[in-house]
Amino acid sequence: MKSLTSIGLFLFIVYIFGNLSIAVAEEEKWTGLDEAIVKKIAKEHGREAHEPIINTDQGDLLLFVFLLAGAAGGFLAGYSWKNLMVNKKSCQNVQKETLQSNTSK
């Protein structure tokens, strides 16, 4: 009896979520700030949108650009790892060295 109740409850929840997803899919999409306001004001002032020079909405071009940027940043961080992490000098040491070099002259 207990398992029959839990199966019935599970099927009811699946039915409800299935109907909710269909209802949400049928509704109109919400417009973003740029579509609702910015495009309207730009159109009123005679500055309509134009196609971008490099359209990153096609395929995986945007992912590829981020991959290249990450690889370049990783290479740069790896190349200068010693300067970034190992050869750190605290501000006090730099100030002491500067004072010593200025007083010895």
Beta strands, then each sheet from edge to edge (+ up, - down):
end
